[in-house]
Structures are given as C-alpha cells and as structure tokens.
C-alpha cells in the first residue's frame, strides 16, 4: 500500500455527563479535562501500534461541539524501515509521492489511523477522560506541511523550507520563511535566499540569513516542496 501525505479518521464518541445546570456542568467538564493525562494515554496507545503522537489539540468547552484531534506518525524504527525500503526502490511495496523525501512522510495509513482511533477512543471512554457530552475524535497524520514543536523536530527537518512566526520581532519582523540550514544551541538558522521574501520580511531581510532563538518561536511549520 502506498503512503499518502495526509490521512484523517473521525469518530463520534459518547462521554459520561454531569448532573446540575449547564453552566455548572461546563465548569466541571473543563476542570476535569486533564490534557496531560490524555496525552500520556495517547502516547501509550500509539506505542502499542508502533506509532508516535506528534501533537494533540482540544477545541470546545462544555457544549456539544467538542473535538479532540490527535496527529500521529510511525515511530522512528518504522520510519527507518520505510526509508530503507524506499532506498531499495521496492516500488511494489512503497509508493512515494514524486519528489518528496521519505523523511517528510509520517508513514501512517488509513488502517493505522482507524486502529488507533478505535483503541484510543475506547480507553478515553472507559477511563472517563473526556467527561461531559459527546465529542468528536479526529486522528490524522501531520501532513507534509507539518508543524514543528520539539527541538528534535527542528533537528530532523534541518534542510527543509520552513515558516516561522516569532513572539517578538527579529529585525523588526515576526514572519520569516527560509531554509532551515542549522539548528544548534537552541537557535534556528534560516537561509532567506532560498525563497523570495515578501512584505515586511523583504524589508527586514538585510542579510541572507537570520538566526532565531527557539524560545522566541511562537509557531513554525515545514513548507512542502514539489
């Protein structure tokens, strides 16, 4: 089976409700929702399927529209196997999108997402980790233009084009795009000449490179190249 850049699996799950008024119930739900525990549970379930949790997001409060999103990928060992098979050009086993480095791919399939969603959803309900009314559980790969969170992400995707938004301006600009040429000492080095800068970034690009401390990165993501 080939690997697509993005898979999504959704499930509507039922969670135990609370007695009392709507306002009181909403407050109790928010207080009872422990995202650290949910993340730890997701990590445990993912590991049993040779997967890793890239990120976990929760949207909504005590109302009906609550969504828990989990982004997964194959673990390092499974990704290494995928890369090895791709290097051997076993096209019958591995079909990669043209021009996309294998390391950019999560390696997950529809089946991976479905199995994880089923097992994780069951644990969430049995352990009552999503108290309140029903919620939607969405499980997907992080996609090609994945977000970068941990230092290991920046090290792994060194050499890729990235978009970075900073908390405080660097050279009077908070939006940068370039090639991540180095990540050392918790500092990102972007080659600005790799892309055409626009707007404020063009005016702020007085040099061909910019260095951004990781602590100043509000958000960052990979830019897909085809």
C-alpha positions in Angstrom: 0.0 0.0 0.0 1.3 3.5 -0.8 1.6 6.3 1.6 -0.4 9.5 1.3 0.7 12.8 2.7 -2.5 13.1 4.9 -4.9 10.6 6.4 -7.9 11.5 8.6 -10.2 9.3 10.7 -13.0 10.7 12.7 -15.3 9.1 15.3 -18.2 10.4 17.4 -17.8 9.3 20.9 -20.1 9.4 23.9 -18.8 10.6 27.3 -20.4 10.5 30.7 -22.5 13.6 31.6 -22.8 15.5 34.8 -25.9 16.4 36.8 -26.7 20.1 37.6 -27.1 23.2 35.5 -25.5 23.8 32.1 -23.1 26.3 33.5 -22.0 24.2 36.4 -21.6 21.1 34.1 -19.4 23.1 31.7 -17.2 24.3 34.5 -16.8 20.8 35.9 -16.0 19.4 32.4 -13.2 21.9 31.9 -11.8 21.3 35.3 -12.0 17.5 34.9 -10.3 17.5 31.5 -6.7 16.8 32.0 -4.9 17.1 28.7 -1.6 15.9 30.2 -3.2 12.6 31.2 -5.0 12.4 27.8 -1.6 13.0 26.0 0.1 10.3 28.1 -2.7 7.9 27.3 -2.4 8.7 23.6 1.3 8.1 23.8 0.7 4.7 25.5 -1.8 3.6 22.9 0.3 4.8 20.0 3.3 2.9 21.2 1.3 -0.3 21.2 0.8 0.2 17.4 4.4 1.3 16.7 3.3 4.9 16.3 4.2 8.2 17.9 1.9 11.1 18.8 3.1 14.3 17.1 0.6 16.6 18.7 -2.8 16.7 20.4 -5.3 19.5 20.2 -8.6 20.1 22.0 -11.3 22.5 20.9 -14.6 23.3 22.6 -15.7 23.5 26.2 -18.8 22.2 27.9 -21.1 22.4 24.9 -21.9 20.0 22.1 -19.1 20.9 19.8 -16.0 19.4 21.3 -13.2 18.0 19.2 -10.1 16.1 20.2 -7.5 16.0 17.4 -4.5 13.6 17.5 -1.7 13.7 14.9 0.3 10.5 14.6 3.2 9.1 12.7 5.1 5.8 12.6 7.8 5.6 15.2 11.5 6.1 14.4 12.1 2.4 13.9 9.2 2.0 11.5 10.2 5.2 9.6 13.7 3.8 9.2 12.3 0.7 7.7 10.2 2.8 5.3 13.3 4.7 4.3 15.3 1.6 3.7 12.6 0.1 1.5 12.4 3.3 -0.5 16.2 3.3 -0.9 15.9 -0.2 -2.4 13.3 1.2 -4.8 10.8 -1.5 -3.9 8.1 0.3 -5.8 5.6 -2.6 -5.3 5.8 -2.2 -1.5 6.4 1.5 -1.2 4.8 4.2 -3.4 6.1 7.6 -2.5 4.7 10.9 -3.9 7.2 12.1 -6.5 9.9 14.5 -5.3 9.0 14.2 -1.6 11.8 12.9 0.7 10.8 9.9 2.7 11.6 11.6 6.0 8.9 14.1 5.3 6.3 11.4 5.4 4.6 10.1 8.5 4.3 6.6 7.1 0.8 6.1 8.6 -2.0 4.5 6.6 -5.8 4.7 6.9 -5.6 1.4 8.8 -3.2 2.9 11.3 -5.5 5.9 12.0 -8.6 3.7 12.3 -7.0 1.2 14.7 -5.5 3.9 16.8 -8.8 5.8 16.9 -10.7 2.7 17.9 -8.3 1.7 20.7 -7.7 5.3 22.0 -11.4 6.2 21.9 -12.2 3.1 23.9 -9.7 4.0 26.6 -10.9 7.6 26.8 -14.4 6.4 27.4 -13.6 3.5 29.8 -11.3 5.8 31.9 -13.8 8.7 31.5 -11.0 11.1 30.3 -13.4 13.1 28.2 -16.3 13.8 30.7 -19.4 15.5 29.5 -21.5 15.1 26.4 -20.4 13.5 23.1 -17.3 14.6 21.4 -15.5 14.0 18.1 -12.2 12.2 18.0 -10.1 13.0 14.9 -6.9 11.1 14.1 -4.7 12.0 11.2 -1.1 12.2 10.0 0.6 15.6 10.5 0.7 16.2 6.7 3.5 17.4 4.6 3.4 20.9 5.9 3.6 19.7 9.5 4.1 21.9 12.5 7.4 21.8 14.4 7.2 21.6 18.2 10.2 19.9 19.8 13.9 20.5 19.4 14.1 17.1 17.8 11.6 18.2 15.1 14.0 21.1 14.1 17.0 18.8 14.1 15.1 16.2 12.0 13.8 18.7 9.4 17.1 20.7 9.0 17.4 21.3 5.3 13.7 21.9 4.8 11.9 25.1 3.9 10.1 26.4 7.0 7.8 29.2 8.0 8.4 30.8 11.4 6.5 33.2 13.5 8.2 34.7 16.5 6.8 36.1 19.7 8.9 39.3 19.5 10.2 40.8 16.2 13.6 39.9 14.8 15.0 42.7 12.7 11.5 44.4 13.1 9.7 41.4 11.6 7.8 38.4 13.1 7.1 36.4 10.0 10.0 34.5 8.3 10.3 31.9 5.6 13.6 30.2 4.5 15.6 27.1 4.5 16.4 25.7 7.9 20.2 25.2 7.4 21.2 24.7 11.1 19.7 24.0 14.5 22.3 24.3 17.2 22.3 25.6 20.7 18.5 26.0 20.5 18.9 28.6 17.7 17.4 28.2 14.2 19.4 29.5 11.3 17.3 30.3 8.2 18.7 30.9 4.7 16.5 33.6 3.4 17.8 33.4 -0.1 16.1 30.1 -0.5 12.7 31.8 -1.1 11.5 35.2 -2.2 10.7 37.3 0.8 7.5 39.4 0.8 6.1 42.3 2.7 7.8 43.2 6.0 10.1 40.2 5.7 11.5 41.6 2.4 12.3 45.0 4.1 13.8 43.3 7.2 16.0 40.9 5.2 19.2 42.9 5.3 21.2 39.7 5.4 20.9 36.4 3.6 20.5 34.5 6.9 18.5 35.1 10.1 19.1 33.5 13.5 16.1 32.9 15.7 16.2 31.5 19.3 13.9 28.6 19.8 12.5 30.3 22.9 11.3 33.1 20.6 9.4 30.8 18.2 5.6 31.1 18.6 4.9 28.6 15.8 6.7 27.0 12.9 5.9 24.6 10.2 7.5 22.8 7.2 6.8 24.2 3.7 6.3 21.4 1.2 8.5 21.4 -1.9 7.4 19.6 -5.1 
